[in-house]
Amino acid sequence: MEQYSWENFSKQFSHLSGVIGIYDFTLTEIESTDPIEKSFRSYTDVFNNQDQKVSYLIKISDTTASISESKFMKFVSPITQNRVNVERCMLRIQTNPWRHSCHFDTYDQTVIMLDGVKKWLLFRLVYSDIKEERQFIQKVNGLAFEKLEELLKSMKVVYIVKTSKPGDEFFIPAGMYHAVENENYGKGTIFVNVVHNGFSEILDKRFTQIWPSMAQKCENQVFY
């Protein structure tokens, strides 16, 4: 995966500009892990980030990529182009520190790690009452892994903790809850989500009821 290292991405793309999400993980989450700001700026701000008070995200979908963003997707196409049953591919470049609070996605996906180290906590949990599920989400929003593990143990929920490194590839089925943190080695992490075709009306309804703002963004193909 040396071709897709942080350093090589920086050499290839830091001279370009695009939309960047800015995150402050000291703030309380309202609905989901949202940026405090999105702005058009030089990618140098991401690849050479020295500010540990905020974190940056470049998130690109091959279905909505701008001219500059399409250069990223062409660069990673050798690892995505021959896959089957693909709806879209998404590239994520995240500076340290990074986390994404507990959530599920409505699609099957394959994660391909290119650089950096991430820790994933995965589990199944289905509520019959959507109000209870919302209450659960409010409890786990912004929780560090250790606290989340303690809560799941107290609830007797079986979970898996997985560490992913460059070259790792694994599958996350639709509806599986997961939380993600960078291990904060180096400047950040780079990975690709291969989103597979398929639609579940039940999952889509649950997602919309739990995260209405995020559901509206997804409907408008605004992915962060």
Backbone bond lengths (Angstrom), bond angles and torsions (degrees), N, CA, C in turn:
res aa  C-N    CA-C-N  psi(-1)  N-CA   C-N-CA  omega(-1)  CA-C   N-CA-C  phi
1 M - - - 1.458 - - 1.531 112.15 -
2 E 1.326 117.66 13.27 1.461 120.70 -178.53 1.529 111.66 -58.29
3 Q 1.345 116.00 -34.81 1.462 120.20 179.21 1.524 111.70 -59.06
4 Y 1.345 116.13 -29.56 1.454 121.03 -175.46 1.530 111.68 -107.40
5 S 1.311 116.75 28.66 1.461 120.68 178.80 1.527 111.04 -73.06
6 W 1.313 115.95 161.55 1.459 121.40 177.11 1.530 110.46 -55.76
7 E 1.344 115.58 -43.38 1.463 120.65 -178.49 1.527 111.49 -63.10
8 N 1.335 116.45 -40.95 1.462 119.11 -178.26 1.523 111.40 -72.33
9 F 1.338 117.23 -38.83 1.457 119.82 174.20 1.530 110.13 -58.97
10 S 1.342 115.95 -41.72 1.458 120.08 179.76 1.527 111.40 -61.64
11 K 1.326 116.67 -43.03 1.464 120.55 178.93 1.525 111.55 -63.34
12 Q 1.332 115.63 -38.27 1.460 120.58 -175.57 1.533 113.24 -77.19
13 F 1.354 117.10 -34.47 1.458 118.69 -164.40 1.531 116.28 -129.62
14 S 1.324 120.00 -6.55 1.465 119.67 -175.16 1.531 112.71 -65.85
15 H 1.336 117.87 -16.80 1.467 120.22 178.85 1.526 111.77 -81.11
16 L 1.329 116.94 -9.20 1.463 121.32 -179.52 1.529 110.76 -90.34
17 S 1.316 115.75 171.74 1.462 121.69 177.23 1.517 109.39 -132.59
18 G 1.323 116.03 157.25 1.453 120.56 178.79 1.518 110.82 -175.80
19 V 1.322 116.40 -173.50 1.464 121.50 179.87 1.526 109.46 -78.35
20 I 1.323 115.85 130.90 1.461 122.68 -178.90 1.530 108.63 -125.77
21 G 1.321 116.85 134.92 1.453 121.27 173.65 1.513 109.89 -89.58
22 I 1.341 116.62 138.02 1.465 122.35 -179.72 1.527 107.98 -116.18
23 Y 1.329 116.71 130.62 1.464 122.53 -172.58 1.523 111.03 -125.53
24 D 1.319 115.95 141.96 1.462 122.56 173.65 1.520 107.70 -123.90
25 F 1.323 116.64 105.30 1.462 120.81 -172.99 1.527 112.94 -83.76
26 T 1.351 117.01 3.99 1.464 119.56 173.39 1.525 111.11 -85.80
27 L 1.334 116.68 -11.97 1.459 120.69 -178.50 1.527 111.47 -86.31
28 T 1.317 116.54 151.13 1.460 122.06 177.19 1.523 109.79 -72.64
29 E 1.318 115.85 134.65 1.459 119.53 178.74 1.527 109.97 -80.60
30 I 1.335 114.72 141.07 1.459 119.95 179.60 1.529 110.57 -92.76
31 E 1.327 116.50 -53.55 1.458 119.88 -179.14 1.521 111.74 -123.97
32 S 1.333 116.64 -42.48 1.464 120.97 -178.70 1.520 108.18 -158.06
33 T 1.331 116.44 -177.40 1.455 120.65 -179.18 1.528 108.88 -78.95
34 D 1.318 115.35 90.64 1.454 121.82 -176.34 1.526 110.69 -107.08
35 P 1.325 117.70 152.99 1.467 119.92 174.56 1.520 111.33 -71.22
36 I 1.323 116.34 150.87 1.462 120.03 173.30 1.521 109.83 -80.93
37 E 1.339 115.06 -16.78 1.464 120.44 -179.32 1.518 108.80 -162.13
38 K 1.326 116.33 149.04 1.462 122.84 167.88 1.517 107.61 -126.25
39 S 1.324 116.87 128.53 1.458 118.85 -177.75 1.519 110.56 -144.52
40 F 1.318 114.97 155.04 1.461 122.10 177.16 1.522 107.61 -87.85
41 R 1.331 116.36 118.32 1.457 120.18 -177.13 1.521 110.76 -155.12
42 S 1.299 116.45 175.85 1.461 121.54 -179.80 1.524 110.52 -68.76
43 Y 1.343 116.44 139.00 1.462 120.06 175.89 1.522 112.18 -67.74
44 T 1.329 117.53 -11.95 1.462 120.76 173.94 1.523 110.78 -57.90
45 D 1.351 116.20 -33.87 1.463 120.42 178.98 1.521 111.48 -59.26
46 V 1.330 116.33 -32.31 1.462 121.15 179.64 1.521 111.21 -80.81
47 F 1.322 116.90 -55.25 1.462 120.31 -171.95 1.524 113.08 -68.58
48 N 1.345 117.33 -25.12 1.463 120.27 179.38 1.522 111.75 -112.18
49 N 1.326 116.96 24.25 1.461 120.49 -174.79 1.532 112.37 -58.79
50 Q 1.321 115.29 126.08 1.463 121.68 176.57 1.535 111.58 -114.88
51 D 1.319 117.11 -4.23 1.463 122.04 -174.98 1.522 109.75 -92.04
52 Q 1.326 117.59 106.18 1.456 121.79 -179.06 1.532 112.84 -82.29
53 K 1.359 116.79 -2.71 1.459 119.49 179.78 1.526 111.73 -77.82
54 V 1.338 116.08 -28.29 1.457 120.44 176.98 1.522 108.85 -129.77
55 S 1.326 115.41 159.16 1.472 121.47 178.60 1.523 108.51 -121.15
56 Y 1.325 115.15 150.92 1.461 121.48 -177.35 1.530 111.12 -114.51
57 L 1.323 114.63 148.85 1.460 121.32 176.78 1.522 110.13 -135.52
58 I 1.338 115.28 127.86 1.460 121.62 164.61 1.524 105.71 -104.33
59 K 1.327 117.41 122.80 1.462 121.50 -177.96 1.518 108.10 -130.65
60 I 1.317 116.81 118.18 1.457 121.57 -172.11 1.524 110.00 -128.75
61 S 1.322 116.65 129.41 1.457 122.55 172.75 1.516 109.04 -105.13
62 D 1.326 116.79 137.50 1.466 118.76 -179.73 1.532 112.51 -68.83
63 T 1.339 117.29 -11.13 1.473 120.28 179.24 1.521 112.51 -87.29
64 T 1.342 117.62 -17.91 1.470 120.61 -176.51 1.525 112.40 -129.14
65 A 1.327 117.83 11.86 1.465 121.30 -172.98 1.525 112.67 -63.74
66 S 1.333 115.47 137.89 1.455 121.74 171.97 1.529 108.97 -75.35
67 I 1.319 116.86 -179.14 1.465 120.15 179.85 1.524 110.83 -60.77
68 S 1.333 116.87 -46.20 1.466 120.12 178.95 1.522 111.16 -65.42
69 E 1.345 115.95 -43.57 1.461 120.23 -177.49 1.520 111.65 -65.98
70 S 1.333 117.37 -32.57 1.465 120.25 -179.67 1.530 111.58 -63.63
71 K 1.330 116.92 -23.31 1.464 120.26 177.09 1.528 110.67 -67.54
72 F 1.332 116.60 -36.09 1.460 121.09 174.36 1.529 110.24 -61.84
73 M 1.343 115.42 -47.87 1.451 119.87 -175.34 1.527 111.57 -67.17
74 K 1.320 117.13 -35.01 1.464 120.09 175.87 1.522 110.10 -65.30
75 F 1.326 116.62 -36.23 1.463 122.20 -179.33 1.530 111.51 -63.27
76 V 1.350 116.82 -38.68 1.468 120.16 -178.00 1.526 112.49 -94.69
77 S 1.328 117.58 1.06 1.465 120.53 -176.01 1.530 114.31 -58.91
78 P 1.347 120.68 -30.31 1.473 118.63 178.19 1.534 114.04 -58.30
79 I 1.333 117.46 -24.05 1.470 118.93 -179.45 1.523 112.40 -98.74
80 T 1.332 117.61 -2.08 1.468 120.10 -178.06 1.524 114.13 -122.45
81 Q 1.338 118.46 -18.50 1.465 120.89 -165.14 1.527 114.99 -72.15
82 N 1.313 119.28 -25.91 1.467 120.40 -175.57 1.524 113.48 -102.06
83 R 1.305 117.29 17.09 1.462 120.78 -179.11 1.524 110.22 -87.74
84 V 1.320 115.16 151.58 1.463 120.16 -176.54 1.525 110.17 -105.78
85 N 1.330 114.95 161.83 1.458 122.07 176.27 1.528 111.84 57.24
86 V 1.332 116.16 45.97 1.466 121.71 -175.51 1.527 110.15 -108.72
87 E 1.324 115.88 125.75 1.465 121.34 174.51 1.524 110.90 -85.90
88 R 1.324 116.10 -44.99 1.456 121.44 177.16 1.523 109.40 -163.42
89 C 1.321 115.49 162.26 1.468 121.75 174.22 1.520 108.02 -119.25
90 M 1.324 115.27 139.32 1.456 120.13 -178.23 1.524 109.53 -126.87
91 L 1.318 115.53 130.57 1.463 122.64 177.80 1.521 108.81 -102.42
92 R 1.345 116.31 133.40 1.465 120.74 178.87 1.524 109.13 -127.56
93 I 1.316 115.29 126.88 1.460 122.52 175.82 1.521 106.50 -120.10
94 Q 1.345 116.91 116.92 1.463 121.51 -171.06 1.524 109.73 -127.78
95 T 1.332 116.57 129.91 1.457 119.77 177.09 1.522 110.47 -82.19
96 N 1.312 115.79 159.16 1.463 121.34 174.36 1.528 109.88 -83.80
97 P 1.353 116.57 145.79 1.466 127.65 -5.76 1.528 110.61 -77.08
98 W 1.350 115.71 159.33 1.458 119.47 179.54 1.515 110.05 -147.46
99 R 1.328 115.28 143.06 1.463 120.80 169.86 1.514 108.54 -153.86
100 H 1.313 115.87 156.98 1.464 121.38 170.12 1.516 107.19 -132.98
101 S 1.314 115.38 122.80 1.460 120.14 -174.98 1.516 112.28 -64.74
102 C 1.322 113.63 166.98 1.448 123.55 -175.26 1.531 111.66 -55.64
103 H 1.340 116.20 129.24 1.458 121.55 -179.18 1.521 108.68 -163.48
104 F 1.328 116.67 168.84 1.457 119.91 168.01 1.522 108.22 -124.47
105 D 1.315 116.70 159.16 1.456 122.40 175.54 1.526 108.87 -110.01
106 T 1.311 116.61 158.43 1.460 121.24 -175.12 1.519 112.20 -93.75
107 Y 1.320 117.37 10.27 1.463 122.27 -177.24 1.529 110.56 -135.48
108 D 1.334 115.72 152.08 1.457 120.77 169.12 1.527 108.11 -70.15
109 Q 1.327 116.40 144.63 1.458 118.89 -179.73 1.527 111.07 -148.13
110 T 1.321 114.87 151.23 1.462 122.08 172.08 1.518 107.94 -113.05
111 V 1.312 116.06 128.98 1.465 122.28 179.14 1.520 108.70 -99.29
112 I 1.331 116.87 129.26 1.463 122.62 178.12 1.520 107.81 -121.14
113 M 1.326 117.04 110.53 1.465 121.27 -179.68 1.530 110.26 -80.97
114 L 1.336 115.25 131.37 1.459 121.08 179.22 1.527 111.78 -106.74
115 D 1.338 117.37 -41.60 1.462 120.10 178.57 1.522 109.53 -154.32
116 G 1.327 115.47 153.84 1.455 121.39 179.96 1.517 112.11 85.07
117 V 1.329 114.71 178.09 1.469 121.84 -177.46 1.524 108.87 -128.06
118 K 1.339 115.58 128.78 1.457 121.20 178.62 1.522 110.08 -123.28
119 K 1.314 115.61 151.09 1.459 121.88 174.90 1.521 108.21 -115.62
120 W 1.328 115.82 133.22 1.459 122.63 -176.60 1.523 109.25 -120.88
121 L 1.304 116.95 138.11 1.460 122.37 172.41 1.524 106.67 -118.43
122 L 1.338 116.51 120.00 1.466 121.66 -172.30 1.523 110.86 -124.87
123 F 1.340 116.67 140.40 1.467 120.66 178.85 1.524 109.85 -162.06
124 R 1.323 115.02 160.68 1.461 122.55 175.09 1.525 108.80 -102.67
125 L 1.332 115.60 134.77 1.456 120.14 176.85 1.525 108.16 -157.06
126 V 1.330 116.65 119.25 1.464 121.01 -179.20 1.526 108.62 -127.06
127 Y 1.311 115.79 125.35 1.456 121.95 177.92 1.533 109.30 -100.92
128 S 1.320 116.41 144.45 1.466 120.69 173.93 1.522 110.49 -81.85
129 D 1.338 115.81 -23.05 1.461 121.99 -179.44 1.528 108.75 -110.08
130 I 1.331 117.48 117.80 1.460 121.04 -176.39 1.519 111.38 -64.98
131 K 1.344 117.93 -28.77 1.462 120.76 178.14 1.521 110.53 -64.36
132 E 1.323 117.21 -39.46 1.461 120.91 178.24 1.524 110.77 -65.79
133 E 1.326 115.88 -38.29 1.463 118.97 179.68 1.527 110.66 -67.32
134 R 1.313 117.12 -38.27 1.463 120.46 175.55 1.522 110.91 -62.50
135 Q 1.314 116.85 -41.16 1.466 121.07 178.42 1.527 110.69 -62.82
136 F 1.330 116.03 -38.87 1.458 120.04 176.85 1.526 110.40 -61.91
137 I 1.327 117.08 -44.90 1.460 121.57 -179.91 1.525 110.54 -61.11
138 Q 1.316 117.22 -40.87 1.459 120.44 178.38 1.527 111.24 -62.26
139 K 1.328 116.53 -35.01 1.467 120.22 178.83 1.521 112.43 -68.45
140 V 1.337 116.50 -37.93 1.471 119.61 -171.31 1.521 113.38 -94.71
141 N 1.343 118.68 -9.84 1.456 120.67 179.73 1.529 111.04 -56.54
142 G 1.315 115.98 121.60 1.461 120.95 175.60 1.511 115.19 78.99
143 L 1.341 118.66 3.82 1.456 120.72 -179.12 1.532 111.53 -70.62
144 A 1.323 116.50 136.26 1.460 120.72 170.78 1.521 108.87 -67.01
145 F 1.342 115.98 159.27 1.464 120.36 -175.84 1.520 112.38 -54.93
146 E 1.321 116.56 -43.24 1.467 120.15 -176.15 1.530 110.89 -61.25
147 K 1.330 116.92 -42.90 1.463 121.04 179.75 1.527 111.12 -69.23
148 L 1.337 115.83 -37.73 1.461 119.52 178.15 1.524 110.61 -64.82
149 E 1.332 116.65 -41.76 1.465 120.04 177.34 1.521 111.15 -61.65
150 E 1.321 117.06 -42.22 1.465 121.01 178.83 1.524 110.67 -59.72
151 L 1.339 116.17 -43.71 1.461 120.21 -179.31 1.521 111.02 -64.79
152 L 1.338 116.92 -45.06 1.468 119.90 -178.73 1.532 110.91 -64.77
153 K 1.324 117.09 -37.88 1.471 120.37 176.77 1.527 110.19 -62.42
154 S 1.339 116.53 -42.32 1.466 119.91 -179.45 1.530 111.10 -65.92
155 M 1.356 116.25 -26.47 1.460 121.57 178.78 1.528 111.95 -90.37
156 K 1.350 115.60 -2.79 1.469 122.42 -178.26 1.539 111.51 61.11
157 V 1.328 115.71 37.59 1.465 122.20 177.17 1.521 108.93 -95.22
158 V 1.325 116.33 126.42 1.463 121.15 178.50 1.526 108.89 -76.52
159 Y 1.320 116.79 132.69 1.462 121.02 -179.06 1.529 110.27 -139.23
160 I 1.327 114.84 164.54 1.465 122.10 177.96 1.520 108.19 -125.22
161 V 1.323 117.39 137.85 1.456 122.15 171.95 1.518 107.93 -110.27
162 K 1.314 116.36 125.97 1.466 121.92 -176.93 1.519 110.10 -127.19
163 T 1.328 116.71 137.22 1.460 122.23 173.91 1.520 108.66 -106.91
164 S 1.348 116.52 128.36 1.466 120.37 -179.05 1.526 109.85 -114.02
165 K 1.334 114.98 137.40 1.454 122.70 -177.96 1.526 109.16 -126.29
166 P 1.340 117.46 169.03 1.468 119.63 -179.16 1.526 112.55 -52.20
167 G 1.337 116.12 130.35 1.459 122.15 -178.73 1.509 113.97 95.91
168 D 1.354 117.05 -15.08 1.459 119.88 178.37 1.524 110.94 -72.65
169 E 1.323 115.35 147.74 1.458 121.85 178.52 1.526 107.76 -142.97
170 F 1.329 117.36 131.02 1.460 119.18 179.43 1.526 110.08 -151.99
171 F 1.313 114.87 163.87 1.461 123.42 -172.06 1.526 110.24 -108.23
172 I 1.344 116.59 135.11 1.468 122.13 173.46 1.527 107.68 -120.18
173 P 1.318 118.35 113.46 1.469 119.56 -178.91 1.517 112.23 -72.56
174 A 1.311 116.29 154.28 1.457 121.94 177.01 1.521 110.19 -56.17
175 G 1.334 115.63 139.49 1.456 120.47 176.05 1.514 114.65 87.80
176 M 1.331 118.44 -6.82 1.462 120.18 179.81 1.527 109.81 -84.21
177 Y 1.322 115.30 122.65 1.461 119.80 176.98 1.529 109.85 -65.63
178 H 1.331 115.68 141.86 1.466 119.93 174.08 1.521 109.72 -153.71
179 A 1.329 114.05 146.40 1.461 122.78 171.78 1.525 106.33 -121.19
180 V 1.338 116.61 150.90 1.462 120.22 -172.23 1.526 109.59 -137.58
181 E 1.333 116.09 138.58 1.463 121.52 173.84 1.519 109.81 -138.28
182 N 1.332 116.64 143.75 1.460 119.79 169.25 1.520 109.34 -75.71
183 E 1.321 116.31 146.92 1.457 120.83 175.31 1.529 111.98 -82.70
184 N 1.346 115.45 -1.50 1.461 122.02 172.10 1.526 114.08 63.24
185 Y 1.344 115.87 35.78 1.456 120.92 168.83 1.521 107.97 -93.76
186 G 1.328 118.14 131.30 1.462 119.82 -179.74 1.511 111.31 73.07
187 K 1.336 116.54 -152.89 1.460 120.88 -174.18 1.521 113.69 -92.99
188 G 1.342 117.83 -18.92 1.452 118.29 -179.75 1.513 112.98 168.68
189 T 1.323 116.12 -160.83 1.461 121.72 -179.05 1.520 110.23 -130.89
190 I 1.337 114.30 152.12 1.459 121.93 176.16 1.527 107.61 -133.22
191 F 1.329 117.03 128.60 1.459 119.15 177.30 1.520 110.17 -153.58
192 V 1.325 115.04 164.56 1.457 122.61 179.60 1.523 109.08 -117.82
193 N 1.332 115.82 133.53 1.462 121.32 168.54 1.522 108.37 -100.12
194 V 1.324 116.84 119.77 1.455 121.22 171.47 1.524 106.59 -94.66
195 V 1.334 116.32 109.98 1.464 122.05 -177.97 1.524 108.35 -90.62
196 H 1.338 116.00 123.50 1.462 120.71 -175.68 1.531 111.25 -92.07
197 N 1.311 115.32 152.98 1.460 121.53 178.11 1.521 110.70 -63.00
198 G 1.303 115.04 149.56 1.466 120.03 178.14 1.517 110.03 140.10
199 F 1.324 116.63 147.80 1.457 121.16 -178.71 1.517 109.82 -142.72
200 S 1.332 116.12 132.82 1.461 121.96 175.74 1.514 108.63 -119.58
201 E 1.314 116.54 113.32 1.466 120.60 -179.95 1.518 111.49 -61.87
202 I 1.335 116.44 -36.20 1.465 120.80 -179.55 1.526 110.74 -65.56
203 L 1.347 116.71 -47.85 1.458 120.60 179.03 1.523 111.21 -64.09
204 D 1.325 116.36 -40.85 1.457 120.54 -178.82 1.522 110.64 -62.54
205 K 1.330 116.70 -40.80 1.468 120.73 178.92 1.522 110.40 -65.72
206 R 1.346 117.10 -44.36 1.470 120.53 177.74 1.513 110.93 -58.68
207 F 1.333 115.98 -48.70 1.466 121.13 -178.12 1.525 110.53 -58.17
208 T 1.337 116.89 -44.77 1.462 121.66 -178.12 1.520 111.64 -64.37
209 Q 1.333 116.57 -36.49 1.455 120.12 179.93 1.529 112.11 -73.04
210 I 1.331 117.12 -31.29 1.468 120.88 -177.65 1.530 111.49 -85.57
211 W 1.327 116.07 -43.04 1.471 121.13 -176.51 1.537 109.57 -125.98
212 P 1.315 119.30 68.90 1.467 121.38 -174.36 1.531 113.23 -59.82
213 S 1.328 117.01 -39.57 1.466 119.83 -179.51 1.521 111.05 -65.29
214 M 1.328 116.40 -44.76 1.463 120.85 179.27 1.525 111.03 -65.93
215 A 1.327 117.26 -37.92 1.473 120.94 178.36 1.521 110.83 -61.51
216 Q 1.338 115.97 -39.94 1.465 119.80 179.03 1.525 110.97 -65.91
217 K 1.326 116.75 -39.35 1.466 120.61 176.51 1.528 110.49 -61.48
218 C 1.323 116.47 -46.03 1.468 120.13 -178.96 1.531 111.00 -62.10
219 E 1.321 115.96 -39.74 1.465 119.95 179.22 1.530 110.76 -61.38
220 N 1.349 115.56 -34.28 1.458 120.74 179.74 1.534 112.00 -91.55
221 Q 1.349 116.36 10.22 1.459 123.00 -178.91 1.526 111.65 56.82
222 V 1.329 115.29 38.44 1.469 122.18 169.77 1.513 105.40 -105.99
223 F 1.321 117.75 108.36 1.455 120.60 -165.86 1.522 114.29 -94.91
224 Y 1.343 117.93 0.65 1.471 120.48 172.78 1.515 109.33 -166.56
